[in-house]
Amino acid sequence: MSLQTHLSQLARKHEALEREIQDAIHRPSSSDQQIAELKRRKLLLKDEMNRLQGQSTLH
């Protein structure tokens, strides 16, 4: 898998998590803990994307 393909997949997952977070925020049955976990996962994806983009600029 190419780096660009991997970054695209991570970006799609990041966007999906953003939609899931927004849905959870507007759903009364969602707990703060659930929302925080979704945000943590989204941040990890963003960190991974930034790391990979940084590596690609070094080459």
MOSULPE-V753405 format. One record per backbone hydrogen bond with DSSP energy under -1.0 kcal/mol. NH is the residue of the N-H (numbers start at 1). CO is the residue of the C=O. Records with the same first field share a line. If there is no record, write none. Layout:
NH->CO + CO
This chain:
6->2
7->3
8->4
9->5
10->6
11->7
12->8
13->9
14->10
15->11
16->12
17->13
18->14
19->15
20->16
21->17
22->18
23->19
24->20
25->21
26->22
30->27
35->31
36->32
37->33
38->34
39->35
40->36
41->37
42->38
43->39
44->40
45->41
46->42
47->43
48->44
49->45
50->46
51->47
52->48
53->49
54->50
55->51
56->52
57->53
